[in-house]
Amino acid sequence: MGIAEVVFIKHPTPLFVTLSSGLALAALSPRPAFTPLILLLAALQLYAQIIIKREHAQAKLALLWVSLTAAIAFSHIGPSMSALPNSAMSVIFLSLISSITSFLGLSAILAQVHLTRPTSHILLFPALWATLWGTISHVSPVGRLATWSPVVGLGPYDWTRQVFGPWGIDWIVAAWSVVLAHLVGSWFVGSPAMLGLEGENGKVGDEHRDNGDQDGRIVPVDLPEDASIVLDAPRPSPAAVGRPGRSGRVMFVGLGLLALMIPSYINPDVPLPRFSPDTTPLSVACVLPQSRHLKTGPALLKDYITESQKLNAAKILLWPEGAVRFDDFTARDAAVKEIQNKVAIPYNVFVGMTFEEVVPSSGSGRSYMRRNAMVLVGRDGPIFEYEKRNLVPIAESFSQIAGKEPPTVHTLLLTPPKGTTVPEWGNRTRPLPVTSSICLDFSTPSSFSALESKPALILAPARTWHPTVGLAMWEQAKARASETGTYVLWCDGGEGGVSGIAGNGYHEVMQVGDGSWVRGLGVGYPFNDKRTMFTSGGEWFAMFVAWGILGLGWVADIGYKNGGGNRQLAWIRGPALVAGNWVQGFRERRRIARGADTEAGEEQDLLGDEDET
């Protein structure tokens, strides 16, 4: 008995359930990883193909679902326990989210197995997979968090974010998993016995010779769990087990995936120089007063003002989310005035003050509600204000009011820094377009879809409750920076929170925990405010591309099938045949319609004759 028979025929359930659960711990953690997720999806596809027609298949799939749910919940248990005041509620909420996401993931896998027919295409699953999680990110209150969408380990595919956003990453993951599952299927189970095609005489039965597109994948056959299969039977020719095109398509997709790596080596993602004729030097700061220096407990307004005065070397200073709290609008306005007089005017800087303030009751029955916002203060007073739109479920959604207005771009006028003359600066001021979002707003790529132009900097105050959550949100901020092609100043004031600069070649964390920091950047001059392809086209564009690639594959298949297997003619004959069939169908519908009109006219004349008589 060989290992292939044990793994794929005798006892697939213990192995694949254990393997999938182990891979899920890495692939579906708060920071989903690229390569483990590919391995997980490939394993799930192989297992589904093996047991889909076997006895007790539903029970085995249920066991797999429970195992994946447990693995996901276990990888998220640390930050989830402190997310809500009640630990029991945290566990219930975590279990519910984990079970839903694992159910959706398995459903997509089973759809892939059921839809893999002679008329389907290898690119169907990538399109389904990208559409699934793109849709979920719009309906989920936490966006791309808790989805099967990788954010770490993208390597040479990170550049695709500017073009296709997370849709492209999901498509690439699913495509690689299909290729890998096919390769493993061809390597281990390519014999007629493993494919379930062997007849009594050890040869491939005639009833299986033209069974469709089954080359290199496991054919679902109705076998008992302890079926005895001979593994050393001769491998059938491609004509015996299916069309020769499937392996060729897999190779073509694999080569395409490898080709997608090339741009990252041609145009590496490196930061712009800070001082050059083509850049504007900019210093930014994250204001995080050290708790060990505070005698009054959490930092107060005066502590943030004092810390901001020390960081006057920076041009833009950002406070973490909810830095100060106000009981009414009057107190907020007084604080803005104080920041203007003590920091903005004396040091000629811009200060992003973040706050929570009580708002008048809206008749909801609750004693008071708060809003979570940020206001950017300059020499002339407030420049713009932004309210947090995506609230943390339960923890914030019951006590805060979500903002309604999307981020907008505002232009700051930068004066020459010290040591730079006006002629060197090129003008008395240089424009710097900026915008802002707050913490969980970064969990969805649609946060910046309404921007009419590209900002140079996104101010991103945050306050996470656990180091793992802080790292997860930092990865989301990096993703949004790549998608928009801009800098993100991420300032996390949570316990063990991570802060840093993301985008345009910057990927590393600057600070963990409290402690202020300053970072110098180089912004392109003149600044190109043209939006990236993803932010201008949006997720509709990404979805169109995902399904458009599938459509091109189908067209090529039609050309290949009708071109006598000539691959060179496939891309010529395919579109011609599709267009010809469409024209023929259109003419046929017109002929039928004309015939129906003629019959109706004849019937009307006869009725008219009867009326006249």
N, C-alpha and C positions, 0 to 999 in steps of 0.2 A: 504494500500500500504506500503510494507516494504522498508527498506533502500536498500536492495539488488536490488529490482526491480527498484528503482529510479536511483541507481548508474549504474547498468549494463544493464538495458533495456530501461527505459524511457528517461533519460538524461545523457548518458555517456560522450558526447563530452564536455560540460562545465566543468564537474568535472575533467576528465582526462587531458584535455588541460591545465587547471589551475594547477593541481597537477604536471604535467610533467614540466611545466615552472618553478614552484617554486623549484622543485628538481634540475632542470638544473642549477639554480643559484649557488647551492653549489657543485653539482656533476661535473660541467663543467667549473669551474672557472679556473684562471691560475694555480691553484694547485688542480687538480681534486681529489675528496675525495672518498675513497673506499666504505663506506656504502651508502652514498647518490646515488652513481652511480648504485649500486645494486638495490636500490629502484626505481630509474628512469627506468632502463631497465625492471624490472618486471612490472611496470605500463604501459610502452609502449607495452610490449607483450600482456598484458591483453586487452588494448584498441584496438590494432590491431586485435585481435581475435574477439572482439565484433563487430566491424564495418566493417570488411573486405568485408562482403557480403551484407551490408545494402545499402539502397538508398543513393546516394550522398557520397559514401565512399571516392572517390578521392578528393572531396572538403574538407571533414573533415581531411583527411591526409595532404592536402595542408595547412590547418589552423594550424595543429599541427606542421608542418615543419616551418612555419613562426614564430610561438610562440617560438619554440626551438631556432631558429636563433636569435630572439630578446633577449631571455634570455642569450644566450652565448655572444652576442655582448655587452649586458649591463654589464655582469660580467667582461669583458675585456676592457671596454671603458676608464678607468682611465689611465692605462699604454699605451694604443694604441694612445691616443691623443698626447702624447709627443714622440712617436716613430719616426715620420717623420716630416720634417719641415712644411708641409702643413697639417692642420687639416682635410680638406675635403678629401685629399688623404688617410689619416689615417682611416677615417670613411669608405671610399669605400673599402679599403683593408681589414679592420676588418669585414665588412658585407660579403664580398666575402668568406673569410676563414670560417666564422661562418656558412654561408649557405651551403658550401661544406661539412663541417664536420657533420652538422645535417642531410644533405641529405644522406650521407654515413651511418650514424648510423641508420636512419630510414629504409634505404634499407636493411640493415642486419636484422632488426627486421621483415620486411615484408617477406624477404626470409625465415626466421625462421617459420613464420606462413604458408606460402605457401608450404614449404617442410615438415611440420609436417603431415605426412601421416602414415598409418599403417606400412609401410615398413621403416620409418625413425626411428631415435633414439633420445633420450633426450640429448645426448652428441653432436649432430650435431651443435647446435648453439654455444656452447663454442669454438669448433674448427673453425667455420666460423668467430667468433668475434675476436679471437686471430690472425687469419691469416689476417683479414682486416687491423687491426691497425699495425701489424708487417710490412705489405706491405706499408702502408701509411708512416711509419717512414722512409722508404728508399727513397721515391720519394718526400717527403715534404722538403722544404728548411729549416724548423725549427724542423725537426725530430719529437720527441715525444711531443713537445709543441703543444698545440691546438688540441690534440687528446682526445678521450674518454678513456683514460688510466690513472688510479689513481696513485698518487704518495704519498698521505698522508693517514694516518689511516689504514695502512696495518696490524698493530698489529702482531699477531702470524704468518702471512704469509710472513713476510719480508725475512725470511730465504730462501724462494723459489727463490729469485733473483739470488743467486749463482748457482742454478741448471738450472732454466728455463728462467731467465731474465724477462723482462716485458711481454713476451708471457705467462708465467705461471700466472702472476697477472691478465692479461686480461681473461685467461681461467677460473680462479677461480671466477672472478666477473660475467662472463656470466653464469657459472654453478649455482652460488647462485641465480641469477636472475631467472633462469628456475625453480629451486626448489621453490622459493618464489612465482612465478606466479602460479605454480601448486597448492601450498598450499592455496593461496587465491582463486583460481578457485574452489578448492574442498570445501572450507569453505562457500563461498557465492553463488556459482552457480552450485552446484553439483546435484540439483534436475532435474528431467526430463523436467520440464517446463523451467528452466533457460537454459538447454542444447538444448532446441528446439526440444525435442524428444516426447513430449506429444501428444497423439492422441485425438480424439474427446471425448472418454469416460474417459479421464484423466489418461489413461495408456500409457505405452511406446509402440509405434507402432512397428509392426513387421519389417517394412522396416528399422528400426534403431537399431535392436537388435544386429546385427553383423556389425556395421559401423566402426569397426577398433579401432585405438588407441586413444580414446577420453575420457578416464577416468580421471576426475579431471582437465580438461581444457575446456575452452569455445569453443564450436563448432561454427564456422562461419555459420550462417543461414541467409537467406534473409528475414529480418523483417523490417517493417516500424519503424520509430523512435518512434512513439507513440503506439507501440504494447502493448496490454494488456496481461500479462502473470500471471498465477496463480503460486504462490511461495510455497504453502503449500502442493504440491503434494508429494506423497511418493518418497523417493530416490530409484532409481533403483539399482539392484544388479550390481556388476562389470561385470557379464556376459551380462547384458542388454545393457550397454553403451560402452563396449569395452573389450579388453583383460585385464586380471587381472595383467599383467606384468608391466604396466606403473607406477602405484603407488609404486610397489616394486622397480622399477628402480630409481624412484625419491628418495625413502628412501635410497637406496644403494648409490646414488650420494651424498646425504646429509651427510651420515655417512662417506663417503670418504673425503668430504670437512672438516668435523670436525676432522678426523684423521690427516689431513695435518697440523693441529695446534700443534700436539704433539711435534714435534722436537724443537719448540721454547721454550718449557718448560723443555725439557731434556737437551738442550745445549743452555743456554741463551747467548745472545750477549753482552758480557762485555769486557771492555778494558784489555789489557795485563798489568801486573805491569811494571812500568818503570825500577825499579832496581831489578833484580833477575838474577840467573845464566843462565836462559834460554831466556833472553831478552837483547837487545842492547838499552841503553838509547839514545834518540834522541830529541833534541830541535829544533823546527822550528818557524819561525817568519813571520808575514805578515807586510810589511813595508808600512804604511799609514800615512804620515806626516799630522799633524793637520793643517787644513787650517787657523785657527785663529792665528797660530804662523807665518804664511807666510806673508811677506810684499809685495811680487812681484806677488800676484795672485796665479794661479795654481802652484803646486810644480814643480821645475826644477830639472835638473840632480844633481846639488850641494845639493839640499834639500834632495833628496833620498839618496845620499851618506852620508850626515851628519846623517840622521835618521838611516841608516844601521850601522854606526859606534856605535851608542848608543845601538843597539840590538846585540852586539857581544856575548852575552850569548847563542844565538841560533847558531846551526851548519849550517842550511839552511835558507836563507832569500829570500823571494819572493816579488817582486814588483807587483802592480796591472797591469792589461792589459793596454797597450799603455801609460806607465808611462812617457816616454820621446819620443821626435820626432827628427829625423835627416833628413837633406836635401840631404845627400850623404853618401856613404859607408865610406869615410874617417872619417867623424864625428862620425859614429858608432864605428869604430875601435878605435878611440881615447878615446871614453867613456869606452869601454871595458878595455882598458889599465889603465885608471884612477881608475876604480873599482877594478881591480886586485891589483894595487899598494897601494890604500888607505884603502881597506876593506879586500879583500880575503887573501892577504899575511900577513898583520899585525895581523889579528885576526884568521887566519886559518879557514875560513868559505867559504861557497859556496853561491853565490848571483845570483838569477834569475832576470836578467834585462830584462824588457819588453819594447818594442819600436815599433814605426811606422817610416818607412823611405821611402823616395822617391826612386823609381826605374826608370831606363831608359824607355822611351816610347817604347811600343811594336807595334806602328803603328795603334793603335786603334782609333786615332783621338782625344783622350782626352789629355789635356795639360800635365798631370802627373798622375801617379798611385802610390799607397803606398802599402806596405806589412806590415802585423801585425805579429810580431814574438816575441820570447823570446830566450835569450841565457843564459846558466848557466855558470857562471865565477868562476873558482877556483884559487888556488895558481899558477898553471901553465898556466893560461889563459882560453880561451873558452873550455868547455867540450862538449857541444852539443847545437844545435840550432833547434828550432821548429817554423814552420809558421802556423798560423791559417788557417784551411781548410774550416770551415762552416761560411760564412759571413752572417750578418744580411741582409735579403732582402731589397733592395732599399737603406737603410741607409748606408750600407757598400759595398754592391755588385757592385755599380756603381763607387766607388772611390778606391777600394782596390783589390788586386790580391789574390786569394785564394791559399793556399799552396797545394801541390800535394802529399807530402810524409806523410805516416801515422806515428804515434808515434812509437818510438823504445826505448828499454830499455838500459840504460847506468849505469855502475857501479861506484859508488863513494867509495873511500877508507877512512874510518873513523878512525882517530887516537884516542887513549884513552883520555877521558875527564879529566879535572882537578880533582885531588884527586884519580885517578885510575891508578894503576901500570900496566906495560906491562904484568906480569904474570897473574894479575887479568883479564886483557883484553883478554888474551889468545893468542894474537899475536900482532904484531906492528900495524896492521890495520884490520878492519872488513869491508867486502863488503856490500854496500847498493845499490840495484838496484832501479833506479828512471826513470821516464818518465814524459811527459808533454802534456797537451792539453790546449786550450784557450777558455774560455767562451762558446759560442754556440756549440763548438765541443762536449760538454757534453750532448747535446740534443738527441743524438742517441746512442744506445748501441753498434753499429757497430764500434764506434771510436777506440776501443781497440781490435778488433777482429784479427788484424795482429800481435799482440804481441806474440813472441815465448816463453816468460816466464812471470811469474807474477812479477810486480814491488812491492817494499815495499812502495813506495810513488809516488803519481802523483801530480806534480806541476800544479796548476790550477789558473792562473791569470784571472781576469774577470773585466768588467766594464759595469754595467747595468745602465739604464737611469731612472728607477723608482723602488721604494721599492717593489712593487708587482712583478715586473719582477725579481728583485734580489732574492726574496723568491722562485719564480718558478724555477730559475736556480739553486739555492741552493738545491732544492729537486732533480733536475736532477743530480747534482753532488753526492748527497747521493746515488741515485740509481746506478750510475756507480761505486761508491765505493763498494757497496754491491755485485754487479755483478762480479767485478774483485777480491774481497776479499782483498782489500788493503786500505791504507790511501789516502785521497785526501786533499791536502792543498789548500783550496779555499780562494783566496784573491781578494775581490771585491772593486774596487776603485770608483764605481759609487756613485751618491748622494743617501744616505740612503741605500747603498748596504750592504749585510750581508756577513760576513766572518767567517770561522771556519774550524774545522777538521771533516771530515766525514769518516766513515768506522771503522771496528774492534771495535765496541762498542761505537764509538763517533757519536752523532747525533745532538748535540745542536750548536746553533750559538754562536761564541765567541765574535763577535763585529758587531755593526750596525753603519754605517757611518765611518768617518775617525778616525784615532787613531791606532797606531801600537800595536801589541800584540805578546807574545811569549807563546808557548805551549810545554810541555814535553810529549813525547810518549815512548812507549815500543815496540820495533820491535823484533819479534821472532829470536832467535839465537840458532843454525844456521838457517838462513832464508830458509823457504820452498818456492821455486820459482815455484812450480807446479801450473799451471793455474786452475781456477775453472772449473766446468763442463760446465758452460754456455760459458765462454770465449774460452774454448778448442773445444767444440762442435759447438758453434755458433748458430745463429738463425735457421739454417737448422735442427739442432738437436731438438730445441724447437718445430718447426713445425711438425717434425716427431712424437714427443711424443703426441702432441695435436690430430693429426689425427690417430695415432696408438691407443690411448685410445678409440676413436670412433670405429675403426675397431674391437677391442676386444669386445666392446659392441655389435656390430652386430653379431660377431661369437657366443657370449653367447646367443643372442636372437635366432639364428638358432638352437643351441643346446636345448634351452628351448622349442621351438616350436615343435621340432621333438622328444623330450624326454618325451612327455606326461605331460608337466608342472612340471617335476622334476627338481628343481633348483640344486640339488647336481650333476645331470648328465649333466647340461647345459654346463659347461666348459670342459667336456670330449667329449660329443657328438658333440658339436659345431665345434671344430677344425677338428674332424674326418670327419664330414659331408662336411665341406668346402674342406678338402683335397680329400675326395672321389669324390666329384663333379668335382674338378679340374682334377683328374686323368681320370674320366669317359669322361669328355669333351675332354681331350687331346687324349684319345684313339679314340673317335668318329671322331675327326679332322684327325687323321692319317688314319682311315679306309676310310674316304671320299677321302682323298688325294690319297690313294692307288688305290681306285676305279677309280678315274679320270686318274691316270697314266695308268691303265690297258686299259681303254677305248681309251686313246690316242695311246697306243701301237698297239691295234687291228686296229685302224683306219689307222695307219701308214703302217701296213703290207698290208692291202687291197689296199692302194694307191700304194704301191710298186709293188704289183702284177699287177696292171693295167699298170704301167710304163713298166714292163717287156714284157707284151703282146703287 
